[in-house]
């Protein structure tokens, strides 16, 4: 096996273990130059083995699939983020918009039994989970269900959302970039997300690291519309400072 193959294998192993790698750490560990590490990362990105970020690389985003398929992807990072948000960032008496998304659904699943506020949901699966909660009041927003994303949409959905003023919006994040803002794959989701943001006093965006520094076709809001960004994996401070510069409080789990 060539030295290149050995380095690529070691980088892949580190990514699987930690979720992220940094070029200076790799150069020290592999006893090679920064230029060689950058070349390795470019080659591995072309092969689909990773995605480069500022100062390093992370695991690539998981492929698109049905909502049911994606909901089966149990990722430690996702679970850790969801538990932290549910246990630490949602007051027991809050009025909360819960957006669509697999990680948001995990937040709902981990909501404290002591929560006695109001949960306003656009995901039918979230309503089913909350029906078992001992104290939460539940409001299910109506509309046409987008089956692939398990979320309601349409003019009626927007009108209903505008009837509420929430303390918090737990925003599922398809893509977030410090300069380009929050964006999503579908225009229908864009409108519902934007409406919930507009009707909330505080916006908490939750994003696995593969969603950071990415963009999708339909812009939801500027980055500075987000008050708090909760993400996982040990990303570098220089990488996350781009978000803090937009006035976002970044919580790294």
Rosetta blueprint (number, residue, H / E / L):
1 X L
2 X L
3 X H
4 X H
5 X H
6 X H
7 X H
8 X H
9 X H
10 X H
11 X H
12 X H
13 X H
14 X H
15 X H
16 X H
17 X H
18 X H
19 X L
20 X E
21 X E
22 X E
23 X H
24 X H
25 X H
26 X H
27 X H
28 X H
29 X H
30 X H
31 X L
32 X L
33 X L
34 X H
35 X H
36 X H
37 X H
38 X H
39 X H
40 X H
41 X H
42 X H
43 X H
44 X H
45 X H
46 X H
47 X L
48 X L
49 X L
50 X L
51 X E
52 X E
53 X E
54 X L
55 X L
56 X E
57 X E
58 X E
59 X L
60 X L
61 X L
62 X L
63 X L
64 X L
65 X L
66 X L
67 X H
68 X H
69 X H
70 X H
71 X H
72 X L
73 X L
74 X L
75 X L
76 X H
77 X H
78 X H
79 X H
80 X H
81 X H
82 X H
83 X H
84 X H
85 X H
86 X H
87 X H
88 X H
89 X L
90 X L
91 X L
92 X L
93 X L
94 X L
95 X E
96 X E
97 X E
98 X E
99 X L
100 X L
101 X L
102 X H
103 X H
104 X H
105 X H
106 X H
107 X H
108 X H
109 X H
110 X L
111 X L
112 X L
113 X L
114 X L
115 X L
116 X L
117 X L
118 X E
119 X E
120 X E
121 X E
122 X L
123 X L
124 X H
125 X H
126 X H
127 X H
128 X H
129 X H
130 X H
131 X L
132 X L
133 X L
134 X L
135 X L
136 X L
137 X E
138 X E
139 X E
140 X E
141 X L
142 X L
143 X L
144 X E
145 X E
146 X E
147 X L
148 X L
149 X L
150 X L
151 X E
152 X E
153 X E
154 X L
155 X H
156 X H
157 X H
158 X H
159 X H
160 X H
161 X H
162 X L
163 X L
164 X L
165 X L
166 X E
167 X E
168 X E
169 X E
170 X E
171 X E
172 X E
173 X L
174 X L
175 X E
176 X E
177 X E
178 X L
179 X L
180 X L
181 X E
182 X E
183 X E
184 X E
185 X L
186 X L
187 X H
188 X H
189 X H
190 X H
191 X H
192 X H
193 X H
194 X H
195 X H
196 X H
197 X H
198 X H
199 X L
200 X E
201 X E
202 X E
203 X E
204 X E
205 X E
206 X E
207 X E
208 X L
209 X H
210 X H
211 X H
212 X E
213 X L
214 X L
215 X L
216 X L
217 X L
218 X E
219 X E
220 X E
221 X E
222 X L
223 X H
224 X H
225 X H
226 X L
227 X L
228 X E
229 X E
230 X E
231 X E
232 X L
233 X L
234 X L
235 X L
236 X L
237 X H
238 X H
239 X H
240 X H
241 X H
242 X H
243 X H
244 X H
245 X L
246 X L
247 X L
248 X L
249 X E
250 X E
251 X E
252 X E
253 X L
